[in-house]
């Protein structure tokens, strides 16, 4: 009998292992994040486990209830929730385990050597940025200031000071400011196509009831599409429906326009100037979510960083692993593709960055700047 099966039979959780009768689900996100923080901050070595679908309250022995298969397909995933809300990053996997006739869920949390783990953004009024929890003797407690200070101080030994790490835009030397071109987003394929349909629609509506609806539509079609494009008589309702579908129909063409034909590449350089390697490093870059600014999300290339678009910001996250000393390295295995519309010309964009590392005394954070200019000015700059 395996250790996991023995623990289920005994119904006695250990500090590095927690049992939960029901799946967290979408309604239990707060409890999931709190439990994950508590396990990650527990004073134990090695991986930690949360077993879902086992009730340990009903009797001395664990009662296996199981969880539904759909819980393993939750959107957003549990790993994504952890990535969005917790810093520094936690290694987390969630998989089904067959137990008799039912399936239980097993969260496996990697060896947590970068405590304390905390909320990096608000989740709810009762789980705010900076909150931290810890599991002690199978009970969960909120970490206070003195506990946090003790954890931070314990990490200072053999740690790397953030001042020894330089981060900037990639180049012959690290740059704190770069200039990028803008493009005319009115030439987006979906925008061009929508303009043509809107002109046809206006011609239909303006000539409605005049007896010349078909003639006006034919003349407008010839003006827009040319005489070689055969005319199709479409009703106002059909044209309106076509207008609603244009963005979806031209999604691929729009992506090619933004991130192939008119893309700029954004790459940061990390220079570890200490005498030791930075371990288990990851970087998050934050851009404001502005109208006219487009950042490519994850393409087929697996080395492309994760891009998370929120109401007011765009977060780009990449796992670097080990950063050796003395050699500048790119922050992203594949540069981030961005495209800025002409509405941003003349503006300066503030870009924030945070570098996490297991043996960093504290995260390395700062700000960079992007100036948007027309293509000629950007080339000259």
C-alpha positions as CSV (number, residue, x, y, z in Angstrom):
1,X,0.0,0.0,0.0
2,X,1.4,3.4,-1.0
3,X,2.0,6.2,1.5
4,X,-0.9,8.2,-0.1
5,X,-3.3,5.3,0.3
6,X,-2.2,4.8,3.9
7,X,-2.8,8.4,4.7
8,X,-6.2,8.3,3.1
9,X,-7.1,5.2,5.1
10,X,-5.9,6.8,8.3
11,X,-7.7,10.1,7.7
12,X,-4.9,12.0,9.4
13,X,-3.4,14.8,7.3
14,X,0.2,15.8,7.8
15,X,1.5,19.3,7.7
16,X,2.8,18.8,4.1
17,X,-0.5,17.2,3.1
18,X,-4.0,18.5,3.3
19,X,-7.3,16.7,2.6
20,X,-10.4,18.4,1.1
21,X,-13.8,16.7,0.7
22,X,-15.0,18.7,-2.3
23,X,-13.4,20.3,-5.3
24,X,-12.7,24.0,-5.1
25,X,-14.4,24.9,-8.3
26,X,-15.1,28.4,-9.5
27,X,-16.8,29.3,-6.3
28,X,-13.9,28.2,-4.2
29,X,-11.1,30.2,-5.7
30,X,-10.4,32.2,-2.5
31,X,-10.1,29.0,-0.4
32,X,-7.8,27.5,-3.1
33,X,-5.5,30.4,-3.1
34,X,-5.4,30.6,0.7
35,X,-4.7,26.8,1.0
36,X,-2.0,27.0,-1.6
37,X,-0.3,29.9,0.2
38,X,-0.5,28.1,3.5
39,X,1.0,24.9,2.1
40,X,3.8,26.8,0.2
41,X,4.7,28.8,3.4
42,X,4.7,25.7,5.6
43,X,8.0,24.9,7.4
44,X,8.7,21.6,5.7
45,X,11.2,20.4,3.1
46,X,10.3,18.9,-0.3
47,X,7.0,18.9,-2.2
48,X,3.5,19.4,-0.5
49,X,0.2,17.8,-1.5
50,X,-3.5,18.8,-1.4
51,X,-5.8,15.8,-1.9
52,X,-9.3,16.7,-3.1
53,X,-12.2,14.3,-2.8
54,X,-11.4,12.7,0.6
55,X,-13.5,13.5,3.7
56,X,-11.5,13.2,6.9
57,X,-14.1,14.7,9.2
58,X,-16.8,12.0,9.2
59,X,-14.8,9.3,10.9
60,X,-11.3,8.3,12.0
61,X,-10.7,6.8,8.5
62,X,-10.7,8.9,5.4
63,X,-13.9,8.6,3.3
64,X,-13.2,8.7,-0.4
65,X,-15.8,10.8,-2.2
66,X,-14.1,11.6,-5.5
67,X,-14.3,14.6,-7.8
68,X,-15.9,15.2,-11.2
69,X,-13.7,14.9,-14.3
70,X,-14.7,18.5,-15.3
71,X,-12.8,19.9,-12.3
72,X,-9.6,19.0,-14.1
73,X,-10.7,21.1,-17.1
74,X,-11.6,24.3,-15.1
75,X,-11.1,27.6,-16.9
76,X,-9.1,29.4,-15.7
77,X,-7.0,26.5,-14.5
78,X,-5.8,26.2,-11.0
79,X,-2.2,26.7,-12.2
80,X,-3.3,29.9,-14.0
81,X,-5.0,31.2,-10.9
82,X,-1.8,30.7,-8.9
83,X,0.3,32.4,-11.6
84,X,-2.0,35.4,-11.7
85,X,-2.3,35.9,-7.9
86,X,0.8,34.6,-6.1
87,X,4.4,35.7,-5.9
88,X,7.0,34.5,-6.2
89,X,5.9,31.8,-8.7
90,X,4.9,28.4,-7.3
91,X,5.4,25.1,-9.2
92,X,2.0,23.5,-9.2
93,X,0.4,20.6,-11.0
94,X,-3.1,19.1,-10.7
95,X,-3.9,15.6,-11.9
96,X,-6.5,12.9,-11.4
97,X,-5.7,9.8,-9.4
98,X,-7.8,6.6,-9.8
99,X,-8.9,5.2,-6.4
100,X,-11.2,2.3,-6.6
101,X,-14.3,3.3,-8.6
102,X,-13.8,7.1,-8.2
103,X,-11.2,9.7,-9.1
104,X,-9.6,12.0,-6.6
105,X,-7.6,15.1,-7.4
106,X,-4.0,15.6,-6.4
107,X,-2.4,19.0,-6.3
108,X,1.4,18.7,-6.1
109,X,3.3,21.8,-5.0
110,X,7.0,21.9,-5.7
111,X,9.7,22.4,-3.2
112,X,9.1,25.9,-1.8
113,X,12.4,27.5,-1.0
114,X,11.5,31.2,-1.7
115,X,9.2,31.9,1.2
116,X,7.3,33.9,2.0
117,X,4.7,33.4,-0.7
118,X,2.1,36.2,-0.9
119,X,-0.8,37.6,-2.8
120,X,0.6,39.9,-5.5
121,X,-2.8,41.3,-6.6
122,X,-6.2,41.6,-5.0
123,X,-8.6,38.6,-5.4
124,X,-11.5,39.6,-3.2
125,X,-12.1,42.0,-0.2
126,X,-10.9,39.2,2.2
127,X,-7.9,38.2,0.1
128,X,-5.8,41.2,-0.8
129,X,-2.4,42.0,-2.2
130,X,0.3,41.3,0.5
131,X,-1.8,38.7,2.3
132,X,0.1,35.5,3.3
133,X,-1.0,32.3,5.1
134,X,0.9,29.4,6.7
135,X,0.0,25.8,7.7
136,X,1.3,24.8,11.1
137,X,0.3,21.5,12.8
138,X,-2.6,21.1,10.3
139,X,-4.1,24.5,11.0
140,X,-4.0,27.6,8.9
141,X,-2.9,31.0,10.2
142,X,-2.5,34.4,8.6
143,X,1.1,35.6,8.6
144,X,1.8,38.8,10.5
145,X,4.6,41.3,10.1
146,X,7.0,39.7,12.5
147,X,6.5,36.3,10.8
148,X,7.1,37.8,7.4
149,X,10.2,39.6,8.6
150,X,11.6,36.4,10.0
151,X,11.1,34.6,6.7
152,X,12.7,37.4,4.8
153,X,15.7,37.5,7.1
154,X,16.2,33.8,6.9
155,X,16.5,34.2,3.1
156,X,19.2,36.9,3.4
157,X,22.0,34.4,4.2
158,X,23.9,33.6,1.0
159,X,21.4,35.7,-0.9
160,X,22.0,38.1,-3.8
161,X,21.2,41.8,-3.3
162,X,18.9,43.2,-6.0
163,X,21.4,46.0,-6.6
164,X,23.7,43.5,-8.2
165,X,21.2,42.8,-11.0
166,X,20.9,45.1,-14.0
167,X,17.8,45.0,-16.3
168,X,17.1,47.0,-19.4
169,X,16.1,46.8,-23.0
170,X,18.3,44.5,-25.1
171,X,21.1,46.1,-27.1
172,X,24.9,46.5,-27.0
173,X,24.4,47.9,-23.5
174,X,21.3,47.8,-21.4
175,X,19.0,50.7,-22.3
176,X,16.4,52.3,-20.0
177,X,14.6,53.9,-22.9
178,X,13.9,52.9,-26.5
179,X,12.0,54.3,-29.5
180,X,9.4,52.2,-31.4
181,X,7.4,53.0,-34.6
182,X,3.6,53.4,-34.8
183,X,1.4,52.2,-37.7
184,X,-1.9,53.1,-39.2
185,X,-4.5,50.8,-37.6
186,X,-7.1,52.1,-40.0
187,X,-5.5,49.7,-42.5
188,X,-6.3,46.6,-40.4
189,X,-8.1,44.1,-42.7
190,X,-11.2,44.0,-40.5
191,X,-11.4,47.8,-40.4
192,X,-11.0,48.1,-44.2
193,X,-13.6,45.4,-44.7
194,X,-16.0,47.0,-42.2
195,X,-15.6,50.4,-43.9
196,X,-16.7,48.9,-47.3
197,X,-19.7,47.1,-45.8
198,X,-20.7,50.3,-44.0
199,X,-20.6,52.3,-47.3
200,X,-22.8,49.6,-48.9
201,X,-25.1,49.7,-46.0
202,X,-25.3,53.6,-46.1
203,X,-26.1,53.4,-49.8
204,X,-28.9,51.0,-49.2
205,X,-30.4,53.0,-46.4
206,X,-30.1,56.4,-48.1
207,X,-31.8,55.2,-51.3
208,X,-34.5,53.1,-49.5
209,X,-37.9,54.2,-50.7
210,X,-36.6,56.2,-53.6
211,X,-37.0,53.5,-56.2
212,X,-33.3,53.6,-57.0
213,X,-32.0,51.3,-54.3
214,X,-30.5,48.7,-56.6
215,X,-28.9,51.3,-58.9
216,X,-27.3,53.2,-56.0
217,X,-26.1,49.9,-54.5
218,X,-24.5,48.8,-57.8
219,X,-22.8,52.2,-58.3
220,X,-21.5,52.1,-54.7
221,X,-20.3,48.5,-55.1
222,X,-18.4,49.4,-58.3
223,X,-16.8,52.4,-56.6
224,X,-15.6,50.4,-53.6
225,X,-14.8,47.0,-55.1
226,X,-14.2,47.8,-58.8
227,X,-16.1,46.8,-61.9
228,X,-14.4,43.4,-62.0
229,X,-16.0,42.3,-58.8
230,X,-19.5,40.9,-59.5
231,X,-22.3,42.6,-57.7
232,X,-24.5,40.6,-55.2
233,X,-27.8,42.1,-54.1
234,X,-27.8,42.0,-50.3
235,X,-30.5,43.3,-48.0
236,X,-29.9,45.7,-45.2
237,X,-30.3,42.9,-42.7
238,X,-27.7,40.7,-44.5
239,X,-25.2,43.6,-44.6
240,X,-25.8,44.3,-40.9
241,X,-25.2,40.7,-40.0
242,X,-22.0,40.6,-42.2
243,X,-20.8,43.7,-40.3
244,X,-21.2,41.9,-37.0
245,X,-19.1,39.0,-38.2
246,X,-16.2,40.9,-39.8
247,X,-13.9,40.9,-36.8
248,X,-14.2,37.1,-36.4
249,X,-13.8,36.5,-40.2
250,X,-10.6,38.6,-40.4
251,X,-9.0,37.6,-37.2
252,X,-6.1,35.7,-38.9
253,X,-5.5,38.6,-41.3
254,X,-5.6,41.1,-38.5
255,X,-3.1,39.1,-36.5
256,X,-0.7,38.9,-39.5
257,X,-1.1,42.7,-40.0
258,X,-0.3,43.4,-36.3
259,X,2.3,40.9,-35.4
260,X,4.0,40.0,-38.7
261,X,3.8,43.0,-41.1
262,X,3.9,45.8,-38.5
263,X,5.3,44.2,-35.3
264,X,8.1,45.5,-33.2
265,X,10.0,43.1,-31.0
266,X,10.4,43.8,-27.3
267,X,13.3,42.1,-25.5
268,X,14.8,42.8,-22.0
269,X,18.3,41.9,-21.0
270,X,19.2,40.6,-17.5
271,X,22.8,41.0,-16.2
272,X,23.7,39.2,-13.0
273,X,26.7,41.1,-11.7
274,X,27.0,39.1,-8.5
275,X,29.4,36.1,-7.9
276,X,26.6,33.5,-7.7
277,X,23.9,32.2,-10.0
278,X,20.3,33.4,-9.5
279,X,18.2,30.3,-9.0
280,X,14.7,29.5,-10.2
281,X,14.3,32.9,-11.8
282,X,11.2,34.3,-13.5
283,X,10.4,37.8,-14.8
284,X,7.1,39.7,-15.1
285,X,6.8,42.8,-17.3
286,X,3.8,45.1,-17.0
287,X,2.5,47.3,-19.7
288,X,-0.5,49.6,-19.5
289,X,-3.5,48.3,-21.5
290,X,-4.1,51.2,-23.8
291,X,-6.3,51.6,-26.8
292,X,-4.1,51.2,-29.9
293,X,-1.5,49.0,-28.1
294,X,-1.5,45.4,-29.2
295,X,0.6,42.6,-27.6
296,X,0.7,39.2,-29.3
297,X,-0.6,36.4,-27.0
298,X,1.1,33.0,-26.9
299,X,1.5,31.7,-30.5
300,X,2.4,28.2,-31.5
301,X,6.0,28.8,-30.4
302,X,6.2,27.2,-26.9
303,X,9.2,29.4,-26.0
304,X,7.0,32.6,-26.3
305,X,6.3,34.1,-22.8
306,X,2.8,34.0,-21.3
307,X,0.7,37.1,-21.9
308,X,-2.2,37.9,-19.6
309,X,-4.4,40.9,-20.6
310,X,-6.4,42.6,-17.8
311,X,-8.6,45.7,-17.8
312,X,-5.8,48.1,-17.1
313,X,-2.6,46.2,-17.7
314,X,-0.9,43.6,-19.8
315,X,1.4,41.1,-17.9
316,X,4.1,39.3,-19.7
317,X,5.7,36.5,-17.7
318,X,8.7,34.2,-18.5
319,X,10.5,31.5,-16.6
320,X,14.3,31.9,-16.9
321,X,15.5,29.1,-14.6
322,X,19.2,29.8,-13.6
323,X,20.9,33.1,-14.4
324,X,24.6,32.6,-14.3
325,X,26.9,35.5,-13.1
326,X,28.8,37.7,-15.5
327,X,26.9,37.0,-18.7
328,X,23.9,39.2,-19.9
329,X,21.0,37.0,-20.9
330,X,17.7,37.8,-22.7
331,X,14.6,37.8,-20.4
332,X,12.5,36.1,-23.0
333,X,13.5,33.1,-25.1
334,X,11.4,34.6,-27.9
335,X,11.0,38.3,-28.0
336,X,7.5,39.8,-27.3
337,X,5.7,41.1,-30.4
338,X,3.9,44.4,-30.1
339,X,2.2,46.8,-32.4
340,X,1.3,50.4,-31.6
341,X,-1.3,52.5,-33.5
342,X,-0.7,56.0,-34.7
343,X,-2.9,57.3,-31.8
344,X,0.1,56.6,-29.5
345,X,2.6,58.7,-31.6
346,X,4.4,61.2,-29.3
347,X,3.5,59.3,-26.1
348,X,5.9,57.7,-23.6
349,X,4.9,54.3,-22.3
350,X,6.1,53.2,-18.8
351,X,7.1,49.6,-18.6
352,X,7.4,48.0,-15.2
353,X,9.5,44.8,-14.5
354,X,9.9,42.4,-11.6
355,X,12.5,39.7,-11.5
356,X,12.0,36.9,-8.9
357,X,14.7,34.4,-7.8
358,X,14.9,31.8,-5.1
359,X,18.1,33.3,-3.7
360,X,17.4,37.0,-4.4
361,X,17.3,39.0,-1.2
362,X,14.2,40.7,-2.6
363,X,12.7,40.9,-6.1
364,X,14.4,43.2,-8.6
365,X,12.0,45.8,-9.8
366,X,12.0,49.0,-11.8
367,X,10.7,50.9,-14.7
368,X,11.7,51.4,-18.3
369,X,10.3,53.7,-21.0
370,X,9.1,53.3,-24.6
371,X,8.7,56.4,-26.8
372,X,6.4,56.0,-29.8
373,X,7.3,57.9,-33.0
374,X,6.5,57.6,-36.7
375,X,8.6,55.0,-38.6
376,X,11.1,57.5,-39.9
377,X,11.8,59.1,-36.5
378,X,12.0,55.6,-34.9
379,X,14.6,54.5,-37.5
380,X,16.6,57.7,-37.0
381,X,16.4,57.3,-33.2
